[in-house]
Amino acid sequence: MTNSTLHKTSLNDWHRQHGGRMVEFAGWEMPIQYSTITEEHHAVRRQCGLFDISHMGRLEVRGRQAAEFLNSLVTIDVSRLSDHRIRYALATNSQGGIRDDILVYRQADAFLVVVNASNREKIVEFWSSRLSRFPEAVLEDRTLQTSMIAVQGPEAAGIMRTEFPGVEQLKYYRCQSMIEQGSEIVVSRTGYTGEDGFEIIGSHDFVSACWQRLFSHHQKALRPCGLGCRDTLRLEAGMPLYGHELSEEIDPLAAGLAFAVDLGKSDFEGREELNRIRTAGPRQQRVGLELEGRRIAREGATILNNDGKPVGEVTSGTFSPTLERSIAMGYVPVELAAPGTSVTIDIRGKGCPACVSEIPFYRKGKG
C-alpha cells in the first residue's frame, strides 16, 4: 500500500510538524515515535503520555436486536452490561480461534465496539454477513467519521479533570457520553499501557482541538507518544497483541483469556469448540519469559526445553525500560507453563537461558 492510499488521522499534520516519525501500520500512516521509544515509555510510567489511536476501529451496533446480534458473535453476554459499562471480549471463529480482541461499550441506545485496526475490515465484512439473521440490528462503521486519542499515565486523572471536570470520577472500564462545544463525545477510563488512563472519541474537529489543547496546557506533564512505546508498555503489562499473542489459530483459553469467555450464555461463534477445549484442557499456554542478560528475544524465536527440544515460540519480546531486563511472551506446552520453569531461547543460533514468569511483568505502582 503506497503512502497516497494510506488512511491518515485528523492529527497527521500535527504529528509531522512536531517531529513524529511516520510509518505504515495496518493501512494507516501513524507516528511510531517523536523522540525515543524509551523516553516516551518512561514519560507514560512516570507522568503522562498522549496517543493518537484513531486507527482503531469504532463500530456502532444499534436496534432492537443489537444485543442478540452481538451475543451471536462475541464471547461475553452483552445483554448483562449496564449502561456506561465496558467489557473486554473476543470475537471468535467457528473453531474457537480469535478473530479479534475487542472492547464493548454499553451506551444508552447502542453498543460501541472498538476493534483492532488490522482486523476492522475483516470484522465488518463477517459481521455484516450475519446481519440478515437479525433484521432489527444495525451495524455502522464509524471509524473514518471519528477520531480517538488516549491520555495514559499516573497524572492522567489530574490532567483530564482540568479539561473535562468530573470525568476523573469515572471508575475503571466505565464510559460517559457528553456534549462538548456542540459535539457528542465519549470518554472512557481504559487503556493499553498498564497505567491509569482515559480515551476520548469524537468528531475529527473536536478531537484535533482537544489534542492541541491538552498539549498546550500540560506540556510539563504530558508528552506525545507513538506506537513504539505503546508496544513496550503493553508488553510489560502482559497485554496480548493481535497478530502476535492472538490469532485465528489461537483460542482464548490457551491465551489466558478465560475471564472474557462466558460459555454459559446462549450459543455464539466457536462456543462448541471452546467447550470441548475447556473439557480436554488446552495443550499450550501463553506465558511470560524473563531472559538472562540484555539480549532481546524477538517474535518467532524458538523456545527449547532442558533437553534442547523445540517446544514453542516467542510472540513478543523487548528490553523492559521500567524493569531493566529482557522480557518476552510466548506459548509453551501446559506442562512447562509453571512460573520458574527453566527454558532456553534460541536467539539467532545462540541459546539464551530464560525462565517462565508470571504476567504481567509490571503492575501499576510496583515498578
SULJOBEL-V121758 format. One record per residue. N is the residue number from 1. RES is the residue in three letters. SS is DSSP state (h for helix, s for strand, l for the rest). PHI is phi in whole degrees, 0 to 359 (999 if undefined). Layout:
# SULJOBEL-V121758
n = {N/N}
res = {RES/RES}
ss = {SS/SS}
phi = {PHI/PHI}
This chain:
# SULJOBEL-V121758
n = {1/2/3/4/5/6/7/8/9/10/11/12/13/14/15/16/17/18/19/20/21/22/23/24/25/26/27/28/29/30/31/32/33/34/35/36/37/38/39/40/41/42/43/44/45/46/47/48/49/50/51/52/53/54/55/56/57/58/59/60/61/62/63/64/65/66/67/68/69/70/71/72/73/74/75/76/77/78/79/80/81/82/83/84/85/86/87/88/89/90/91/92/93/94/95/96/97/98/99/100/101/102/103/104/105/106/107/108/109/110/111/112/113/114/115/116/117/118/119/120/121/122/123/124/125/126/127/128/129/130/131/132/133/134/135/136/137/138/139/140/141/142/143/144/145/146/147/148/149/150/151/152/153/154/155/156/157/158/159/160/161/162/163/164/165/166/167/168/169/170/171/172/173/174/175/176/177/178/179/180/181/182/183/184/185/186/187/188/189/190/191/192/193/194/195/196/197/198/199/200/201/202/203/204/205/206/207/208/209/210/211/212/213/214/215/216/217/218/219/220/221/222/223/224/225/226/227/228/229/230/231/232/233/234/235/236/237/238/239/240/241/242/243/244/245/246/247/248/249/250/251/252/253/254/255/256/257/258/259/260/261/262/263/264/265/266/267/268/269/270/271/272/273/274/275/276/277/278/279/280/281/282/283/284/285/286/287/288/289/290/291/292/293/294/295/296/297/298/299/300/301/302/303/304/305/306/307/308/309/310/311/312/313/314/315/316/317/318/319/320/321/322/323/324/325/326/327/328/329/330/331/332/333/334/335/336/337/338/339/340/341/342/343/344/345/346/347/348/349/350/351/352/353/354/355/356/357/358/359/360/361/362/363/364/365/366/367}
res = {MET/THR/ASN/SER/THR/LEU/HIS/LYS/THR/SER/LEU/ASN/ASP/TRP/HIS/ARG/GLN/HIS/GLY/GLY/ARG/MET/VAL/GLU/PHE/ALA/GLY/TRP/GLU/MET/PRO/ILE/GLN/TYR/SER/THR/ILE/THR/GLU/GLU/HIS/HIS/ALA/VAL/ARG/ARG/GLN/CYS/GLY/LEU/PHE/ASP/ILE/SER/HIS/MET/GLY/ARG/LEU/GLU/VAL/ARG/GLY/ARG/GLN/ALA/ALA/GLU/PHE/LEU/ASN/SER/LEU/VAL/THR/ILE/ASP/VAL/SER/ARG/LEU/SER/ASP/HIS/ARG/ILE/ARG/TYR/ALA/LEU/ALA/THR/ASN/SER/GLN/GLY/GLY/ILE/ARG/ASP/ASP/ILE/LEU/VAL/TYR/ARG/GLN/ALA/ASP/ALA/PHE/LEU/VAL/VAL/VAL/ASN/ALA/SER/ASN/ARG/GLU/LYS/ILE/VAL/GLU/PHE/TRP/SER/SER/ARG/LEU/SER/ARG/PHE/PRO/GLU/ALA/VAL/LEU/GLU/ASP/ARG/THR/LEU/GLN/THR/SER/MET/ILE/ALA/VAL/GLN/GLY/PRO/GLU/ALA/ALA/GLY/ILE/MET/ARG/THR/GLU/PHE/PRO/GLY/VAL/GLU/GLN/LEU/LYS/TYR/TYR/ARG/CYS/GLN/SER/MET/ILE/GLU/GLN/GLY/SER/GLU/ILE/VAL/VAL/SER/ARG/THR/GLY/TYR/THR/GLY/GLU/ASP/GLY/PHE/GLU/ILE/ILE/GLY/SER/HIS/ASP/PHE/VAL/SER/ALA/CYS/TRP/GLN/ARG/LEU/PHE/SER/HIS/HIS/GLN/LYS/ALA/LEU/ARG/PRO/CYS/GLY/LEU/GLY/CYS/ARG/ASP/THR/LEU/ARG/LEU/GLU/ALA/GLY/MET/PRO/LEU/TYR/GLY/HIS/GLU/LEU/SER/GLU/GLU/ILE/ASP/PRO/LEU/ALA/ALA/GLY/LEU/ALA/PHE/ALA/VAL/ASP/LEU/GLY/LYS/SER/ASP/PHE/GLU/GLY/ARG/GLU/GLU/LEU/ASN/ARG/ILE/ARG/THR/ALA/GLY/PRO/ARG/GLN/GLN/ARG/VAL/GLY/LEU/GLU/LEU/GLU/GLY/ARG/ARG/ILE/ALA/ARG/GLU/GLY/ALA/THR/ILE/LEU/ASN/ASN/ASP/GLY/LYS/PRO/VAL/GLY/GLU/VAL/THR/SER/GLY/THR/PHE/SER/PRO/THR/LEU/GLU/ARG/SER/ILE/ALA/MET/GLY/TYR/VAL/PRO/VAL/GLU/LEU/ALA/ALA/PRO/GLY/THR/SER/VAL/THR/ILE/ASP/ILE/ARG/GLY/LYS/GLY/CYS/PRO/ALA/CYS/VAL/SER/GLU/ILE/PRO/PHE/TYR/ARG/LYS/GLY/LYS/GLY}
ss = {l/l/h/h/h/l/s/s/l/l/l/h/h/h/h/h/h/l/l/l/s/s/s/s/s/l/l/s/s/s/s/s/s/l/l/l/h/h/h/h/h/h/h/h/h/h/l/l/s/s/s/s/l/l/l/l/s/s/s/s/s/s/l/l/l/h/h/h/h/h/h/l/l/s/l/l/l/h/h/h/l/l/l/l/s/s/s/s/s/s/s/s/l/l/l/l/s/s/s/s/s/s/s/s/s/s/l/l/l/l/s/s/s/s/s/l/h/h/h/h/h/h/h/h/h/h/h/h/h/l/h/h/h/l/l/l/l/s/s/s/s/l/h/h/h/l/s/s/s/s/s/s/l/l/l/h/h/h/h/h/h/h/h/l/l/l/h/h/h/l/l/l/l/s/s/s/s/s/s/s/l/l/s/s/s/s/s/s/l/l/l/l/l/l/l/l/s/s/s/s/s/s/l/h/h/h/h/h/h/h/h/h/h/h/h/h/h/l/l/l/l/l/s/s/s/l/h/h/h/h/h/h/h/h/h/h/l/l/l/l/l/s/l/l/l/s/l/l/l/l/s/l/l/l/l/l/l/h/h/h/l/l/l/l/l/l/l/l/l/l/h/h/h/h/h/h/h/h/h/h/l/l/l/s/s/s/s/s/s/s/s/l/l/l/l/l/l/l/l/l/l/s/s/s/l/l/l/l/l/s/s/s/s/s/s/s/s/s/s/s/l/l/l/l/s/s/s/s/s/s/s/s/s/h/h/h/l/l/l/l/l/s/s/s/s/s/s/l/l/s/s/s/s/s/s/s/s/l/l/l/l/l/s/l/l/s/l}
phi = {999/279/302/292/256/288/292/235/283/295/257/303/297/299/302/293/294/251/82/294/275/269/222/277/216/52/87/237/266/229/281/271/192/248/246/236/299/294/298/290/301/297/300/290/289/257/226/196/237/241/241/271/238/294/288/297/284/232/247/250/239/218/108/297/255/301/294/297/299/297/297/281/238/238/272/251/268/291/292/272/284/280/305/76/269/232/229/282/209/240/264/249/256/294/269/87/287/263/287/189/256/223/243/250/260/263/257/300/230/193/251/252/242/261/240/288/303/291/249/304/296/297/294/299/297/291/298/298/292/263/295/299/281/227/297/257/245/235/245/229/275/258/301/280/262/226/236/212/229/229/247/229/144/298/262/300/297/295/293/295/300/287/261/225/308/105/290/295/273/301/280/299/60/234/225/218/264/205/255/233/53/77/242/280/231/235/246/232/258/215/167/223/235/87/248/297/180/224/233/236/240/188/296/303/297/294/294/297/294/296/302/293/291/300/295/292/278/226/298/286/250/236/235/294/228/255/293/300/285/301/287/292/294/292/293/303/277/69/269/288/239/296/91/239/279/236/196/293/265/252/266/298/288/295/281/76/245/301/298/257/235/254/283/273/275/300/303/218/305/89/300/300/292/293/297/295/296/299/294/281/90/296/273/228/216/287/225/271/224/247/259/283/79/250/291/257/272/274/307/95/298/280/261/245/276/292/267/81/271/297/232/181/224/286/255/206/203/198/265/291/295/283/269/56/207/278/230/202/233/188/243/225/302/302/289/250/270/289/306/98/296/277/219/234/246/279/249/51/86/241/284/239/298/208/222/292/232/294/239/285/285/236/238/311/83/228/292}
